[in-house]
Amino acid sequence: MKLLDAVTRKIKLMPAKPVVYMAETSADLKPQQAAVRQDLEHRGYTVLPQQPLPTDREQISSFVQEQLANASMAVSMVGSGYGEVVEATAASLVETQVSLAKERARNGNFVCLVWMPRGLGTVANQIQDPLSQDFVDRLRLDNSWGPNSDLLETPLEGLKTEIDEHLKQLERETRPRKTATHLLSLEN
């Protein structure tokens, strides 16, 4: 019976909340990114990375892949700035992380949300950097958005709603089953 009690306590202590990877973003969206991250952490979610990205360009992709492997969802925010370019790939940190998160979403139980403000690149919300405009255009024309990845062009509240809906779904899918049959089988 002691084993059953120990297992029951351990199951109750298991975290039911998914881990979220919050990708680095361009300077224009840092305040929005910080607000989303703070909200998730305040509600008890673990948000990765919990340390700065490596400064060594060779290590960035492997670091991000490792972080994504420990997460159930990635949130990337694309703004009007292209961001810092990763020399090894000639892509920005933002684009590199989006690419790796979309790849991870194609390979399994993982959600990739890429968000940009509604109207980004239009007359009302112009992009001055040609690299950034090219990246935004490529995201919009990309046919590889699968069932586990999505490009959102909404107000920030729309992103928050999508995050919440996906997190609730992930919680339902990963919540441990506490059935009497399962607990009894552990006792034997």
C-alpha positions in Angstrom: 0.0 0.0 0.0 2.9 2.4 0.6 4.0 2.0 -3.0 0.5 2.8 -4.2 0.5 6.0 -2.0 3.9 7.0 -3.2 2.9 6.5 -6.9 -0.4 8.4 -6.3 1.4 11.3 -4.7 4.0 11.3 -7.6 1.2 11.4 -10.2 -0.5 14.3 -8.5 2.9 16.2 -8.5 3.6 15.6 -12.2 3.3 18.9 -14.1 0.3 18.9 -16.3 1.3 22.2 -18.0 3.1 22.2 -21.3 6.4 23.9 -21.7 6.5 26.9 -24.2 9.4 28.0 -26.3 9.2 31.8 -26.8 11.5 32.7 -29.7 13.6 35.8 -29.8 12.1 38.6 -31.7 13.0 41.9 -33.3 13.4 45.0 -31.2 10.0 46.5 -32.2 8.2 43.6 -30.6 10.3 43.1 -27.4 7.6 44.7 -25.2 4.8 42.5 -26.5 7.1 39.4 -26.3 7.9 40.2 -22.7 4.2 40.7 -21.8 3.2 37.3 -23.3 6.1 35.6 -21.6 5.3 37.2 -18.3 1.7 36.2 -18.6 2.5 32.6 -19.3 5.0 32.4 -16.4 2.5 34.1 -14.1 0.0 31.3 -14.9 2.5 28.6 -14.1 3.9 27.7 -17.5 7.6 27.1 -18.0 8.9 29.3 -20.8 12.1 28.5 -22.6 14.8 29.5 -23.2 15.6 30.4 -19.6 19.0 31.8 -20.6 20.1 34.0 -23.4 20.8 32.4 -26.8 24.5 31.5 -27.3 26.6 34.1 -28.9 28.6 31.5 -30.8 26.8 31.3 -34.2 27.8 27.6 -34.5 25.8 26.7 -31.4 22.6 28.6 -32.0 20.8 26.0 -34.1 21.7 23.1 -31.8 20.7 25.1 -28.7 17.3 26.1 -30.2 16.7 22.5 -31.3 17.5 21.2 -27.8 15.1 23.8 -26.3 12.4 22.9 -28.8 12.8 19.2 -27.9 11.9 20.1 -24.3 8.8 22.1 -25.3 5.3 21.4 -26.5 4.8 24.7 -28.2 6.8 27.5 -29.9 5.6 31.0 -30.2 7.5 33.3 -32.7 6.7 37.0 -33.1 7.6 38.6 -36.4 7.9 42.3 -36.5 9.1 45.0 -38.9 12.8 44.4 -38.1 14.6 41.5 -39.6 16.7 41.0 -36.5 20.3 39.9 -36.0 21.6 37.7 -38.8 23.1 34.2 -38.0 26.3 34.2 -40.0 26.3 30.5 -40.6 22.9 30.5 -42.3 22.5 34.2 -43.5 19.1 34.1 -41.9 18.0 36.2 -38.9 17.6 34.7 -35.4 13.9 35.1 -35.8 13.8 33.3 -39.2 16.1 30.5 -37.9 13.9 29.9 -34.9 10.7 29.9 -37.0 12.3 27.4 -39.4 13.4 25.1 -36.6 10.0 25.3 -34.8 8.1 24.5 -38.1 10.4 21.6 -38.6 9.7 20.3 -35.1 5.9 20.7 -35.6 6.1 18.5 -38.7 7.8 15.7 -36.7 5.3 15.2 -34.0 3.2 16.4 -31.0 4.2 20.0 -31.1 2.5 23.3 -31.9 4.2 26.1 -33.8 2.5 29.5 -33.7 4.1 32.3 -35.8 2.5 35.7 -35.2 2.8 39.1 -36.8 0.7 42.2 -36.3 -2.2 42.6 -38.6 -1.3 44.7 -41.6 2.5 44.3 -41.3 4.2 45.5 -44.5 1.2 47.5 -45.6 1.0 51.3 -45.9 -0.3 51.6 -42.4 2.5 49.4 -40.9 5.4 49.6 -43.3 8.6 47.6 -43.2 11.7 49.6 -44.1 14.1 46.7 -44.2 14.0 44.7 -47.5 15.2 41.5 -45.8 12.3 41.8 -43.3 9.8 42.4 -46.1 11.1 39.4 -48.0 10.8 37.2 -44.9 7.2 38.4 -44.2 6.3 37.7 -47.9 7.8 34.3 -47.8 5.9 33.4 -44.6 2.6 34.5 -46.2 3.3 32.5 -49.4 4.6 29.4 -47.6 2.4 26.3 -48.4 4.1 24.2 -45.7 1.9 25.3 -42.8 0.7 22.0 -41.4 -1.9 20.9 -38.9 0.5 21.7 -36.0 1.8 25.1 -37.3 0.0 28.3 -38.1 0.7 31.9 -39.2 -1.4 34.4 -37.4 -2.0 38.0 -38.5 -4.1 39.3 -35.7 -4.0 41.8 -32.9 -1.9 40.7 -29.9 -5.0 39.5 -28.1 -5.7 37.1 -31.0 -2.3 35.5 -30.4 -3.0 35.2 -26.7 -6.3 33.5 -27.4 -4.6 31.0 -29.8 -1.9 30.3 -27.3 -4.5 29.6 -24.6 -6.6 27.3 -26.8 -3.6 25.3 -27.9 -2.2 25.1 -24.3 -5.6 23.8 -23.1 -5.6 21.2 -25.8 -2.1 20.1 -25.0 -2.9 19.9 -21.3 -5.9 17.6 -22.1 -3.7 15.4 -24.2 -0.8 15.1 -21.7 -2.7 15.0 -18.4 -1.9 11.8 -16.6 -4.8 9.4 -16.3 -5.6 8.7 -12.7 -7.8 5.6 -13.0 -8.2 3.1 -10.3 -7.2 0.3 -12.7 -4.0 2.1 -13.5 -3.2 2.7 -9.8 -4.1 -0.9 -8.9 -1.8 -2.3 -11.6 1.1 -0.3 -10.2 0.5 -1.8 -6.7 1.2 -5.4 -7.9 
